[in-house]
Amino acid sequence: MDLFVDTLLDSLLDTLQLIPFLFVTYFAMEWLEHAAGSKTEQAVSNAGKAGPLIGSLLGAIPQCGFSAMAATLYSARMVTVGTLVAVILSTSDEMLPIFVAAQQPPARLLSIMGIKIACGIIFGFAIDGIIRLICRGKEGDGCFHIHELCEREHCECDEESSAQEGTDDHPAHNKWWRITRSALIHTVRISLFVLVITFAFGLLIAAIGSDTVTSMAAYHPVRAVFATALIGLIPNCGASVAITELFLEGLLPTGSMLAGLLTAGGVGLLVLFRTNEHAKENLAIVLAIYLIGVLVGLAFSAAGITL
């Protein structure tokens, strides 16, 4: 019973921390949908070419909310897939506060964060470049697709907007109310979804325990890279906590730690599957992130680099 309550409280806390990021993201998206013209969309699109760089730097801030924000923006085609991958790879999640609490040398922490940021930038730009080459001439309309999120969520903001046009006594007031209402609807629905899934994964993590990972890392270091990269994909802040603590206790080598922390993007991938209707696309993104984590982890293990 204590395990159930503790896991539920942890899931509630994680979700509450996520809500401000989701609301701000949806509010900004709705405002752009209602008010921004084609010039604004073009400006954001052009800025998106530097997305992996900006995304990697933002992802390093210890908040898993940025990966959720990036996933939502990608679902509306406001940022590139390379930007999304860059944010997830560089997301520090719970790693930074755990290192600080353990009084680790700043150089050790900064070196790990630097590697994650560098991986985000390099692989983010590489993915965008490959996609541009493959899809040359097939990029799409270059416009935002925020309204498609509304259609999938059935928030009826478009219908409400049309119904109230020409009948509002205070159009400016009603415009902001419609934007706020739609952002709240999206935020509540996504937050409830995240709460349920993170609670389920929290129970799973508690049931498995860290002993399984520890024994695998001790006797099968190569397999540990694949295993920790897979554990990092679990959409729960507990994954990065477990990986970081095992590393600090000397139970995980550097390669395995990096593999797990590179794929540990908090609830970003969870929000992606909830907001982006293209399942094959989502799976391809997850696979790419997993392979990058494994590749970097194996490279550090083979080189014998320790941090």
N, C-alpha and C positions, 0 to 999 in steps of 0.2 A: 504493500500500500504506500509506503514511504517513497519507493522508487517511482510509482505512478505519479504521486503528487509532485515530487521533485522534478521529474521530467516535464510534467505539465507546466509547472512554474517557469522552468527554463525556456520552454517553447513560447510561453506567453511573453517573457522578457525579450526574447529574440524578435518576436513579431512586433512588439511595441516599439522597439528600436528601429524597425524597418518602416513603420507607418509614415513618419515625416518625409522620408526620402520618396516613397511612393506618391504621397499626396503632392509634393512639390513637382515631381516629374509629370504626373498627370495634369496638374494645373497648368504648367508651362506648355504641355502638348496641346491641351484644349484651347489655351489662349492663342497659340500659333494657328490652330485649325480655324478659329473664329475670326482672328484679326490680321494675321500675317498675310502679306501678298506674295506674289511670285518672286519679287526681289529678295525678300527675307528668306524664303525657302532656298533660293540659289546661294545666298550668303552662307547659310548653314551647311549646304551641300559642299561648297568649296572648302569651308573650314573642316569638314569631315575628312578631307584628304590627310590632314595632320592628326586625325583622330587617335591612332594607335599611340602616338607620343603623349597627347593630352590624357588619354585613357589610362596609360600606364602610370603616370604621375598621380592621377586622382585615385587610382586603385590602391596605391601604396598607403593612403590614409586609412588608419585602422577602423574601418566601418564596412561591414558586409553589405550595407545599403547601396553602395556605389555599383556593385555588380548587378543588383536588382534594377537599379536605375538604367544601367547600360542595356540590360536585357529588354526592358520596356521600350527604350528609345530605338533599339534595333528592330523590335517587332513592328514599330511604326515607320521603319526605314528612315529614321532620322540620323542614324550613325551606321558605319559600315560593320561588317562581320569581323574585320580585323580589329576594329576598336573594341568590340565586345570581348573578343578573345584576349586582347591586351589588358583590359580591365580585370578579367578573371585571373589571368596569369600573375598579375602584380598585386592582387588583393591580399593585404596582410592579415585581414580578419582579426583573430584573437592572438596572433603570433606576437605582435609588438608589445601589448600589455603583459603577456606572460614573460617575455624576455626581460622587460623592465622590472617586473616583480621579483624575478629570480636574480636580479642584480648582475646580469651578464655584461661583459665588456661592450661598450658602445660600438667598437669596431666590428665585433662579431655580428651584432644585429644589423648594422649598416651594410655589411658585406652581403648578407642574405637578402636584404631588401633591394640592394643594388642589382643582384643577380636576377631577382624576380622582375624588377623594372626593365632591365636590359632584355630579358626574354620576352616580356610583353611588347616592347618596342620592335625588336627584331622579327619575331614571329607575326606580330600584328601587321606590320608593313608587308611582310612576305606573303601572308594570306591575301591581303587586299590586292597586291600586285598580281598574284596568280589568278585571282578571280577576274581581274580586269582583262588579263590576257585571254582567259578562257571565254569570257562573256563579252568580248569586244563587239560592239554594235548591238548588244542585247541588254543593255544596262537597265532599261525600263523607262518610266516617264519622268524620273527625277523629282517627283513630288512626294510630299509626306502622305502617309496612309493611316493617319490617326483615326479617320472615320471608320476604317475597317475594324479597329479594336472596339469601337462603340457598337458596331453591328454584331460582333461576336459576343459582346457582353450584354447585348440587349438593353443598353441604358436609355435608349430612346431620346438621346439628346438632340439628334437631328430632327426628329419628328416634333419635339417640343419647340425647337427653335423656329421651325417653319410655321407651326400653329400660332406662335405668339408674334410673328412678324406682322407689322401693320396694325396690331391691336394693343401694343404696349403703350401705356401712358408715360412710362419711364424706361425707354429702351436701354439706356446705359446701365441702369440698376439691374434690369432683367438679364442683360448680357452677362454681367459678372455673376449673377446668381446661377445662370445656366452653366457657366464654366465651372463654378465651385461645386454645384450639384453633381455634374458629370464626373469631376475629379474625385469627389467623395465616394460615388458609387463604385468606380473602378478600384479605389483604394481599399474599400471595405471588402469587396469580393476577392481581390487578390490576397489581402491579409488573412482572411478566413481560410483560404486555400493553403497558404503558407503555414498557418498555425496547425492545421490538421496533419499535413505531411511532415513537418518538422517534429511534431509530437510522435508520430509513428516511427520516424527514423531515430529519434532520441531513445525510444524504448528498445529499438533494435541494437543500437550502439551499446546501451547499458547491458543488454543480454549477452552480447558477444564478449565485451570486455577488452582490455588492452593486452591481456596475456597472449592471445592468439597472434597478434601482430608482433609482440616481443619475441616469441619463440621462432616465428618465421624469419625475423630479421637476424636472429642469432645463428640459425642453422642454414638458411637459404638467402644470403644477401642479395643475389640477383632477383630471386622471386619477391623479395621484400620491396624492391623498386616497383614492380608491377602491382603488388598488393597495396602499398601505401598510395600510389597514384590512383588506384581504384577507390580506396577509402576517402581520399580527398574529394572525390566527386560527390560524396554523400552531402546533400543540401542541408547541412546542419553545422553550426559553429563548433559543435563538439568534435567534429572531425579534425579541424586544425588544432584544437586544444590538445587532443590526444597525441597527434603527431609531434607537436612542439614539445610537450612534456616528455615523451619518450626519447626525443633527441637530446634534450637537456639532461636527462638521466643517463645518457650514454648507451641507451638500448637501441637506438636507430643510427646508422651511419649517415654521413652527409648526403650521399646520393639518394638514399631512400627518403630522407627528410625533404629534400628539394622536390622530388617527384610528387610527394604528397601535398606539399604547400603550394606548388604551382597549380595543381588541379583543384585545390580547395578555394572555391570562389563563393563560399557562403551559400545564400539562397538564390544566387543569380541564375543558375541553370534551371532551378525550379520555377522561377518567374518566367523564364524563356519558354518552357513547355506550356505554361498556363496562358501566355499572351500571344505566342506565335503559332499559327495553325498549321504550319508546314512541318510535320513530324519528321520526315526524312532529313530536312534541313537541320532541325534541332539535333538529331542523332549524329549527323556529320560534324556539327560543331563540338559536341561532347567527345566524339572519337578523336577529333583533331587536338583538343585540349589534353586528352588522356595520352595520346601518342607523344605530344610535346613534353609532358611531364616525365614519361618513361625515357624518352630520348635524352633529356638533360640529366636525369637521374643516373642512367647507365653511363653517360659520358663522364660524370664526376666520379662514379665508382671505378670505372676503368682507369681513369687518370690518377686515382688514389688521392684525390683532393679532399682535405678535411677542413672544416670551419669551426 
